[in-house]
Amino acid sequence: MPPTRSGEPKAWQRYAILVEGYLARKLGVPAGQVAPMVDRLMSQPAYAGLQRHNILGSAFAGLVKHALETLGNPGNTYELEVNGDQAFPGVQLPTRTGEPFIDILARKGGRNIGIISTKWSIRHDRINDLTSECRAYKNAATWTDSRIFYFVVTNEFDPARTDKLLVDKCIDGVVHVHKPLVTDVCALDGRLNQMLDLSELIIKSSSW
């Protein structure tokens, strides 16, 4: 996409340039060599012709699950893409989606302890989906005399798309996959400093 009419790069383009420079420093290569080193998933033959958004979303959830399993509390288990009706049998779930699915269901000792919704990016028209789902699942858990947590893990850089989630009292935390990218690299700390880093979520798992 071209820059603005003034010739200045758009906000997301500025962020992309800053992130590219950050990755180059971490990888120890010139910025021009970063592009071929990342975003390799869709170049694999198994994914040829498939819709990019769905594949990246599933891969992101899988990576978050792997991080929690590998680095978090070994007493917890995590399941991907769980049918909400099966996770909470006999409880009506008034979510905004027709068939509710849980990105990551956290369990311990055979009981549900929490839900982690993974969103690589957050669409403006899907923000209310997250807030309504949080309440639906937490209310469902009360029928089993238990309390569950609800976290959102994302790679979103737009404060306008995370503000409502950050102030929602139902959601226990909004987690960025690498918080320094938004607070330090892109200098969005004023509005996104309330976010947790993925490493903090992993540490929190010790108390689940």
C-alpha positions, 0 to 999 in steps of 0.5 A, spaced: 500 500 500 502 506 498 504 512 503 499 518 504 499 523 499 504 527 503 509 522 501 509 520 509 508 513 511 502 511 514 502 509 521 502 501 520 508 502 515 512 506 520 511 501 525 513 495 520 519 499 519 521 500 526 519 492 527 523 490 522 529 494 524 528 491 531 528 484 528 534 486 524 538 488 531 536 481 534 538 477 528 544 481 527 543 482 520 541 488 515 534 490 515 534 488 508 535 481 510 529 480 515 523 479 510 526 473 507 527 470 514 520 471 517 513 469 514 515 462 512 509 458 514 505 460 508 511 458 503 510 451 505 507 446 500 502 444 505 499 451 505 499 452 498 492 455 496 489 456 503 486 462 506 492 466 509 488 469 515 485 462 518 492 458 517 496 464 521 490 464 526 491 457 528 498 457 528 498 463 533 494 459 538 498 453 537 505 457 538 501 460 545 499 453 547 506 450 546 509 456 550 505 455 556 506 447 556 513 448 555 515 454 560 509 454 564 506 450 570 507 443 568 500 441 572 496 445 567 493 442 560 491 446 554 486 444 549 486 447 542 479 449 538 474 446 543 467 446 542 464 451 547 458 447 548 462 440 550 466 444 555 460 447 558 455 441 557 448 443 559 449 450 559 446 455 554 452 460 551 449 466 549 455 468 545 455 472 538 458 467 534 453 461 532 457 455 534 462 457 540 469 455 540 474 456 545 481 457 542 485 455 548 482 451 554 486 451 560 484 445 565 487 442 571 485 436 575 480 434 570 476 441 571 476 447 567 480 453 570 481 458 564 480 460 557 485 464 552 483 467 546 488 468 541 487 473 536 493 475 531 490 482 530 483 484 532 478 487 528 474 493 530 467 489 528 470 483 533 471 487 539 464 485 542 465 478 541 471 478 546 467 482 551 461 478 550 464 471 550 468 472 556 461 474 560 458 468 557 464 463 559 465 465 566 457 465 567 457 458 565 463 456 569 459 458 575 454 452 574 459 448 576 461 452 582 468 454 579 471 460 577 475 461 570 480 466 568 479 469 561 485 472 557 486 475 550 493 474 547 494 478 541 499 481 536 495 487 535 499 494 534 493 499 534 491 502 541 484 503 538 482 496 538 485 494 544 482 500 549 475 497 550 479 490 552 484 493 557 478 497 561 473 491 561 473 488 568 471 481 565 477 480 562 483 478 566 488 481 562 490 483 554 497 480 553 501 482 547 506 476 544 512 481 545 510 487 549 516 491 548 514 492 540 509 496 542 511 500 548 518 501 546 520 500 539 513 503 537 513 508 543 505 506 544 506 505 551 501 511 553 495 507 551 498 500 551 502 499 557 497 496 561 498 490 556 502 484 559 507 480 555 507 473 554 512 472 559 508 474 564 502 470 562 507 464 563 509 466 569 502 467 572 500 460 570 504 457 576 498 460 580 493 457 576 
